[in-house]
Amino acid sequence: MANKNPNEIVLSYQNSLLRNSDVNLLRGEYWLNDNIIGFYLEYLHDHLNVPNKNEILYISPELTQLLKMTNPSQYDIFLKPINAHTKKFIFFPLNNLNRKDAAGGSHWSLLVYSKPENTYFHLDSFQDTNGSIASTFTNNLMLYFNCKNDTKFIEKDCPQQTNGYDCGLYVLCFIDIISHHVLQNNTMRDCKLNTVEFYVKSKRIDLLCLINEAKKK
């Protein structure tokens, strides 16, 4: 692996471009970057085998970061073309970077807007790390979506990581479980996440397999 050019393109998938340097993050104890998470969100939506999958919207890490650092009066520029107002459930992978012109950060968490429940749920596998970021971002989203005064922001209890690098894997596994639950039940509040830690253990290998499968196609 050391002889491979880190900038060499491994996979072009819809709007995602993966290079050797991205894929190598899955081969060790590394923090996942925007490119890996963005690829998986596109892949997951393509392979949700349910008729109502368009009730869900996955916002890319790059767009989430841009929205997070932008005045909500400008959100329509980014969210109107992807019909965000028509979606029941919107997923935002959040990181703790405080710039909108760069990728990076050191921790991922997940914010989910459930329109049927009039609630924003924040899931953080390293409790309270991104809480203030999620709360501020939620306030901006409420302005954009014209949410009612009784709209809630809930820090949802979730399994906690035991190291400093698996936060991105937890976010992806949260998304897996929640996506299937909300499409079946039209609610997120009672979604059980007790199996997340089991899936996290194999998620790096699963992602490598998905990338190899996508390359063949």
N, C-alpha and C positions, 0 to 999 in steps of 0.2 A: 504493500500500500504506500510505502514511503516514496516510491519512485513515480507515483502517479501525480500528474499536474493537478493541484488543488482547484484550479479554475476551470478544469475541463468539464464540459456539460455532460451530465449523466442522463438527465431526463428532461424533456419538455412536455408538460402536461397541462393543457388548457392555458391558464394564465400563470402557471408555476414553472419555474426553471430551477432545477437542482444541479448542483455541481459536486465534484468529489468532496470538497470541503464541507458541504452540507451533509452529505450521506455519511461521512466519517464520524459525525456527531452521534450517530446511532450505534457505532461500534465500540463505544466506551462510556465511561461515566461522565458524560458531558451535558451541558445545558442545551436544550433544543432552541434553534433559532426561528426567525419568522418564516424562512423558506420551507422548512420541514412542516411546520404547523399549517401554513397556507396550503401546501400540497395536500395534506391529509384532509383538510376541510373540503377541498374541491373533490377529492376522490370519494370521500364519505357521502357527499350529496349525490354524486353520480350513482353510487351503489346502494342507496337506500331503496329497498324494493317494496315500497308502499305507494299507493295511489295519491296520498295526500302529502307527499314529501315537500311540495312547494309551499306548505304552510310554514316551513322553517327557512330561516335565512342565516347563513354563516357569514359573518363579517371577517374579512382577512385581518391578520395582525397589523399589516401596514395601514389599512384603512381605519382600523380601531385606533391606532396610535395617532393618526391624522385627526380624527374626530375628537379624540381626547384633548388635543392641544389646540383645537379650533373653536371659535365662538359659535354657539348653537345657531345663530342667525344665518350661518353659512352651511349648515348641515344639508339643506335641500340640494345643494350642488352635487353632493356625493350620494345621498340616500334616495332621492327621487328616481334616478335612472334604474335603480335596482328594486324599485317598488316596495321599499321598506314599510310604508304605511299599510300595506295589504297583508303583511305577515303576522302570524299569531305568536311565533316564538323567534326571537333574534338572539344569536350567540355572539358575544364579543370576547375574544381572548385578549386579556389585559396584561401589559407588563409595566414595570415601574420606571421606565425611561421617561425623562421630562423634556424630550426634544421631539419635534415633528418632522425634522429633516434627516433623520438617521434611524437605522435599525439597531436593536440591542436591548440593553436592560439586564437585570439579574434575577428577576422572578416573574413567573406567569401565574395568573389566576383567571377565573372565568366569571363573566357577568352575563346573565340570561334575562331577557325581557319577556315575560309571559303576559301577553295582552289579555287572554281570557281571565287571568287572575288579578290583572291590574297591579302586577308586582314585578319588581326587579330582584333577582336572586344573585347573590355574590357567593362564589365558592372559592376558598383559598386554602390550599393544601399546606400552607405555612401560616397558621392563623394570625390574622391582623396585619400581615405584611403589606397587603395592597388595599386595606380597608378604606383608608381616607381617599385614595385615588379612585376607587370604585364608587364611593359615595358622591364625590364631586362630579364624576362623569355621569352618574345616574341623574343628578340634578339637571345637567345640561340636556340629557336625553328626554327628560320629562318636559322640558320647555319645548323641545322640537316636536314631540309626539302629542303635545297638548294634553298631557295626563291630568286626571282629576286630582282634587286636593287629597283624596283618600288613597292615592297610589302609595304603595309600600316599597321600602328597601329592606331586604332581609339578608343577613349574613347566615347562610344555610350551613348547618353542621355537615361536615364532610370528613372523610379519612385524611390523615395528616402524613406527609412525607417524613422519612427518617434520615434524609440526607439533604445536601444543598444543591442537587442538580436534576432531580426528577420532576420538578414542578410542571414542565411542559407535558410530560407523559400523563400526569394526573389530569391536566386540563383536557387532553385528548380522550382519556377514558371517561371523564365526566361527560363530555359531549356525546360519546358513544351511547352511554346508558340513558342519559336524559333525552336524547333525540328519539329513541325508540319508545320511551315511556310517554312523552308528551304527544306523539303522533297516535298512540293507542288510547290515551286517557284524557287528552285535552287539558291537562293540568300537570304542574310540576311539583307542587308543594309536598305531595306524598311520595315522591320518587325516592327509592331506596338506593343507597350508594355503597352498601357494605361489601360489594364484590369488586370495587375499584382496585384495591391493593392487589388482588389476584391478577387482574388484567394488566396492571402496570408492570409486573414482573416480566411479562413476555412481549410488551408493546414494542420495544426496540427491534426485536427479531421480526415481529409481525410487520413493522413498517419497512424493514429491509426487503421482506418478501413481497410486499405490495409494490415497492419501487421496481424490483426485478420483473414482476409480472407486468407492470405498466410498460416497461422497456420492451418486452417481447411483443406487446401489441402495437 
